[in-house]
Amino acid sequence: MLESEILKKHLEQVNKALIEAETLLEEKNLELYSAKQAVIQKTIETQKMELHLQAIVNSSLASIITINKEGTIQSFNPVAQDIFGYSSSEVIGKNVHLLIPEPDKRKYNSYLQSYLELGNIKTIGKAREVTGLRKDGSLVPLDMRISRIDSPGGETMFLGILIDISQRKEAEEKLRKTNDFLNNILNSPTNISIISTDLERRITYWNKGAEKILGYTAEEMVGHKNIEILYPDENSKEILKKMIKTIYENGQGISCELEEQAKGGETIWVNLTISPKFDLSGKIDGLMGIGENITERKKLQVDLIHAQKMESIGQMAAGIAHEINTPLQYIGDNTRFLKDSFDDILYQLKEYAQLAEKSGNGNILAEMLQCLKTKEEEVDLDFLLHEIPEAIKQSLEGIGRVSKIVQAMKEFSHPGVEEKRPADLNRAIEMTLGISRNEWKYVANVETYLDSDLPLVPCYINDVNQTILNLVINASHAIKDRLKGNENHMGTIIIRTQQNKEWAEILISDTGNGIPAEIQPKIFDPFFTTKEVGYGTGQGLAIAYSAIVKKHQGTITFETETGKGSLFTVQLPISQKANNAEQ
């Protein structure tokens, strides 16, 4: 019994151990299954990640190439194929030297060695510009970054990311050439000054042209001087301030002709354009001034205007000679008449003297009185006593008329002054009409309505005279053209002066043919003329426009109607206030 009980207990223990072993085996199998599932899931995820990474690599805009530490190409994405011209099958398994120009292979080996020396540290190399060798032998500039990576098997690999920078290099080259071109323009010692300032008008840029024109170096001016150093004259300084204020208000550039003072104290004329400079936010952060030295041009303009005056006088010379000849003729006739009359009167006076001496002898007295009476009848003494004062009066009038014409010619042909001076526009009109009378007297009646209260106007009077002359002559020619075939009729030229607020106005209208619509935009263009050869150079209205608009900051406008006539209006600023307002 004892042995059977022991055996029974032993069997129970064995069964229990078997049950525990089975339970443990089931648990182990479950763990193994879970581990297997985890491995399978990990493998699936890894495959998905590899596929995802491969998709990224294949869709990348950059060339991606992997190589081992011996330099053998392991992968070659589509962009790399496009850049280098090889298919992946042509390069995988081959050394990367295939893609490197001969002169750069040693440099490549140096790069690779430096990465190998980094041990197990994973790092991204800094960007380098390199040159790639295409299949067709051409070169391509690349931006390259190399990363060291370790494969799952522990093998050292390198990932190269290369971007084709051909377009960027071309753009950089174009930009470099453009910058060189602009720098050559900005810094060449030409007659163009380029100056920039900040909001406080301190000079921030001063080119070689400014150095040449104004005498100051960039070192003297940039950061040290205010732009107003160039405008010591209060008038120019006030014009500059008005211009800058207008630029800040409107955000647009302004051009004008202005006087500047160079380092040596000499005055120069510049055609100045001032424009706003903007920062990245679009706000004005300063000004840029571009000035062309037009001092010589201004001198030439003065000479041209004077030459045009002389041309005008030359063209009117016959008429002026005729105007002078008429009073000279009756001055000469009257002078001869006075001489003959004086001889007759002198004879009579001598006879009267003899009569007085012999007044005591009655017979002789009667005889002499009869002789004197006969002589009086012969010389028509009453007529002489009446006509001699009239002849003297006419002669004096003729002399006055000749003097007036000569004075007008003298004033008109004078070279002029270099600064504006107050002038009487009414007198200028009368003087101009005097020397141009022969141009209009046969075709038009001139009516003048001159404002006697018109103040003196600061101007270059010779320029104004020339403008009035050109407009009057053009008006007479327009009327003459209209009256062709109808010479018995006369046209009308009306000249009016008036004050319109801060402006003095000269209005000249005519009853000519008017200005055809197709040529209206061109009438102020230099050398444009509709007159026959020999009757006009096309400079008259161009010079008038330059003189009134550019030199005086005034205006010259016109209204016209075909077949009825034209009206030209000239405006000149009466005061400095109006002048600055126009600026």
C-alpha positions, 0 to 999 in steps of 0.5 A: 500500500505504501508503494502504491500511494507513493506511486500515485503521488508521484503520478499526480506530481508528474501530471501537474508538471505536464500541465504546467509545462503545457501551459508554459508551452502555450504561453511561449507559443503565444509569445513567439506568435506575437513576436512573429506578428510584430516582426511581420508588421515591422517588416511591412512598415519598413517596406512601406517606409522604404517605398515611401522614401523611394517615392520621395527620392524619385519625386524629389526636385533634386538629384539624389545619389547614394554611394558606398565608401569605395565610391560605387553608385548604389542608387540614382533617382530620376532627377539625377538621370535628367541632370546627367543624361544617364539611366540608372542601369548605366551608372549603378554599380559604377564609380561616381568618378563617372560623373566628375570632371577630371580636374575635380576628381582629386577634390572629390576624393578629399571630400570623401576622405574627410567624411570617412574620418568622421567615424560613426558620427552622422552629419550633413556636410555644408553646401558646396558648389561643384561641377558635374560631368554629363553623359554628352561631355558637357558640364553642369554647375551643381549645389551639393550636400553630402550626408553620411548614413549607415545601412542596416548591415552596418555598411557606411554609405553616403547620400548626395543631394545635388541641385542644378544651379545652371539657371541661378548661375546664369541669373547671377552672371546676368546680375553681375553684368548688369551691376557692372554696367550700372556701376560703370554708368554710376561711377563714370566721370560723365556730365550726369550727377547721381546723388541720393539723400535720406529723409533729412536730406543728408547725402548718402550717395555721390557718383563720379559724375557728381564729383566731375560736375560739382568738384566735391569728392564722395568722401567729402559729401557722403554722410557729412553734407546736406544737399542744400550746400549746392543751393546757397541762393535763396531762390534756388533753395526755395524752389528745391524745398517746394519740389521736395514737399511736392514729391513727398505729397505725391510720391512722384518725381519732378524735373526742372532746370535749376542752378547749382553752385560747384565747390569752386563757387561757379554756377552751373545749370542742371536739368534735374530730376528728383525722384523718391526712394522707397524701402522694402515696405513701400515707404519713402526713405529718401530721394534720388537726384539725377542731374545733367550738366546743361551749362553749355547747352544753356549758353547755346540756347541763348546763342540760338535764341539770339540767332533766331532774333537776328534771323527774324530781323533779317527776314523782316529787313525789307519791311523794316527798311520800307517802314523807315524809308517812308518817314525818311522820304517825307522828311527829305521832301519836307527838308527840301521844301523848307530849304526852297521856302527858306530861300524865297522867304530870305529873298523877301526879307532882304527886299523888306530890309531894302524897303526899310532903308529907302522908305524916305523916297516916295517914288522908290517906295511905291515901286519897291512895294509893287515889286514885293507884292509881285514876289509874294504872289510868285512865292505864295507867301501865305502858303509857305507860312501855312505849310512850313510849320506843318512840314516841320511837324511832319518831319519831327513825327517822321524822325520820331517814328524812325527813332522808335523803329531803331530803338525797337530794333536795338532792344529786340536784338540786344543779347539780353541779361543773365537774370530775370528783371522786372519788365513792362509787357505792354511796352514789349508788345508795342515795340514788337508790333513796331518792328513787325508792322510790315509783316501784318499791315497789308493783311490784318488790322491789329487791335491792342487791349493792354491792361494799364494796371498790369504790374512789372513782370520778372522775366528775361524780356528778350525771350518774351519779345521773341515769343510775341514776335513769333506769335504775331508773325505766325498770326499774320501768315495764317491770315495771309494764307486764308486771304489768298485770292481775296486780297481786298479783305483784311483779317484781325489780330487782337492782342490783350494783356491781363492779370489772372491772380498770380499770373500775367497773361498775353493773349494773341488771337487771329482770324486765320485758318486755324491749326489742323487737328493732325498737326496740333500735337507737333506745333511745339516740336523743334524743326516742325513747320508747315511753311514753304522752304525759305519761309520758316525753320520750325524753330519759332514755337519750339523756342517760345515753348522752351523760353516760356515753360522751361525757362520761366516756369510759365505756360503757353497754350492754344485754342483753335478752330479750323477756318476761324482762327487761333488763340495763343495764351502765354502765362508768366508768373508775376511773383516768386510765389507763383513761380514756386507754386508752379515748381 
